[in-house]
Amino acid sequence: MAITKMRLINIVADVDKLDDVLTRFCTLDMFHPEPASKFVDQVKGSATFEDANPYEPLLQRLQEVSTDMNIDLTHHMSNKTDIDVDEIEKIIETKYNRFSLCKQAKQEVEQVIQEDKDAIQQMINLEDLGISLDEIFACKYLQVRFGRLPLDSVEKLKYYSGKPFIFKSFNTDSVYSWCVYLTTPKYAGEIDNIFSSLYFERIHIPSFVHGTPEKAKENMMIDIELNQQTLKHIDDELNKVISECRDLFTEYYCDLVKFNTMFEARKYVVRLGERFSITGFVVENDVEAVKKAFSDMKNVEVEDRPAHSDKRLTPPTKLKNGWLTRPFSFFVEMYGMPSYDEFDPTPLVAISYMLLFGIMFGDVGQGIVLMLVGYFFARRGMKLGEIGVRIGLSSTIFGFFYGSVFGFEELLNPLYKTVFHMHEKPIDVMSSSFTMQLLIGTIAIGITLIILCMVINIINRLKKHDYIEGLCSQNGLAGLVLYGSAIFAVIAMMVLKINVLNPFYIIICFVLPLIVIFLKEAIASKIATGIMFPEKFGGYFTEAFFEVFEIILTFLANTMSFLRVGGFVLSHAGMMLVVMTLAEMVGPAFGWLVIILGNIFVMCLEGMIVGIQVLRLEFYEMFSRYFEGNGVGFKPTFQEV
Amino acid sequence: MSLSANGMASKAKAMYGKHLSKYDYEELLKKHSVGEVANYLKNNTYYSETLKDVKENSVHRGQLENLLRRSSFDRRVRLHRYADYNTKEFYKCSIELAEINQVLACIRALMSDDYTSFIAELPLYLNPYTSYDLNEFLSVKRISDLKKVLKSTKYYENLNPFLNDENMDYAECEHALMVYYYKHMKDIVNKKYHGKSKKELLSMIDEMIELKNISKIYRMKKYFDGTPEEIKKVLLECKNLMNKERYEKVLNANSSSEVVKILAESTYNIELDEESFLHIEDYINRIQYDLAKKCMNFSTNPSVIYLAYFILDDIELTNLINIVEGIRYNVSPSKIEQLIIY
């Protein structure tokens, strides 16, 4: 359970071997490359490869065309060593043009069908009139317009009440009125203009339609049917085009992805005259595999050096954890990635999270349910699901201590009597005598965790040779002595009844550490620049004084913060007590329903709150003391290619 | 504050969450016809319900714009349902603004002899909410008819001195109505709100007024060479959020370029390039958009959130109308894009 050891790899070869090396390089799914820009500015005579990428625009175009044609492009490895971009582009455009023509034809036919349907709607309106359409359209002194008008606009016709037209509405829906207006040829232009300004949508009756509205309807139904057959033919043609293109475009896609990736990989290549190099990090165990990948290529050197051998580069971090603790890296990475030399907090987070969650959410039944739910989601790839399994296990274990199974406090009593020869459960949460012990216990856990975090911080800092932070800060040795001494004094006075607060103790354990913390910045400044107080002492004193004051309060607050653990134990038990009381009140007929729903409610609400509260304790009370999280994650660039 | 008022804040934020995104605007700018725009809005955005009966092939530009305006109005009215009983009057100010805009549109139509366009765009869907019957506009042929329509309304007293059949000054009419509107809004806020809520709301209203004033000052300087006295007559009264000294400098500036220079150093940080395509109103709208978005994201006052939503919704509507009209009249997408605020 640590951070995986890395090695710095440098691949060097002649420029004429660039494409071959990049082809091989793009197959490496364990290589974390460093961009060339990190080296180019600092090495004279070096350069990057900055040609325009010919593959990316075509790849984008292919993706656009495929989306339009509803083709899902699936990716697999391409074996091609070369492709003709112009030829591919020509084929794609030809196929797409054919598709576009079919699509346009389809839209036109659909429009005709829609117009016929609208016309049929009008014919339905005219059915009762018993007039032949031929007679309507043959009128010499009347112009007839069928269509639909927005209902708002029907109201507005009052403004034109003096104009020469007759308006008749047949029926209305929520937005439109299906209607007709009549006018004379002389005024047709003006009236058409008025109705157009009111957003009248004219419905043209096709010229092939004759006879009565019923006959017209029949004719248009036939026309619709014919058009739908045409539509079917067009659809068949479209499907044919699409199926022809599916495999072809998928092949082009794979090729273009490969060549685009290779071209993009040039951003990691540093040109050094006639040679080039690619630098990056590889997990120690994979170094041989990288060397083997290039072993058959002549004049390609693979240099293997320690991770820190190049001061310009920060080794990336890959966390390595066991089955139990691995899912908790999700929380760690949420805060930040540990740097390569930093302590991996994942195991500590795993153990403390499980412990605190188990204490606050102890119930055998609910713990088992949480495990099952967590397992269900873990199977679907959710990291939180995996965490759920582990914290569910912890809840179950603590549930055995509390003797609680879905809120039933007496269910496990026979087990305690027969197996453990105990009169009752080990811990009765709701007992008034237990409350004080619970709160003191949670404070004790908090103190232990805080001290542990400070110790980790000291070790971390000393490893990095950051002696000022390691020794003089509030989370360093000075802070540890201050905090530890205060805790010891309290324990000594309250438990052992010994007063340790003599002047010697106070000076060594309180005053001296406080002075060191107070002067931390000044000491750092003295070591770095030779001047202890670069700005005046007055300003330094004011600032440092309030900082020290804040540090003392923070110690107190952080310690008291762990009281919430005890609070949630009581609240969980209290909520289950309420559920049981309600179940009793409801009676045996529906009591079981109340118990089930109550448990679900408590699991969801309390589970979520407890999870968030423990995370808060982890991040705020613990991480802030020892974890910086400024690392860079290990990202093998070509993992998904 | 009642619980339902807090409900308004949540509802407004939820509705704002559905507003068009940068991606939607980019897609709309690629369209070549009004029908394509209607099709995109119908199938990909929350306007699907509003446009469900629209036929993309034959929809008229004006009709599409009317439907979008109606959708915007319906959304705002939906929020009124959550209003506190005490503060309902404040939310009704948005209806008042719609009424005032119709009166002004009617005056413009009468003055320009283009009443048919006004009739086509007359939003009769407002009728259930307005204090006068919009159908009465259908019988207006001249200013004196308009006076009869407005006689029983609250706008008559302020507007009557400026309504003449001859030599009517539209700017005076607009000024009179806007003075009434903002004064009425502020009176409601002063009466019905207290403490921090009142302060926040008044500050927001003053910001809106001040931005309008800045636009007027700029236009008067650029197009009319207005003197400070002439400009002061058309400004709306507000508590200046800009430094008073700077405000005086702006009023006394010799040219519109000088106005821009002074405003660049103000709270609003206006850096308008006078050669660019953008008009001052576009720039002012951008500032208003940023201020409203900030209130929407950070305020907890339901009335402030409502006002912010009102502004943001109005800007989205303006964006869509700019896109529809730009496409309809073959303006290049790059030029349309300059007008879009998001």
Interface residues (C-beta under 8 A of the other chain):
Chain A: Q111 Q114 P150 D152 S153 E155 K156 K158 Y159 D173 S174 V175 Y176 I194 S196 S197 L198 Y199 E201
Chain B: D53 K55 N57 S58 H60 G62 Q63 N66 Y115 T116 S117 I119 A120 L122 P123 L124 Y125 N135 L138 S139
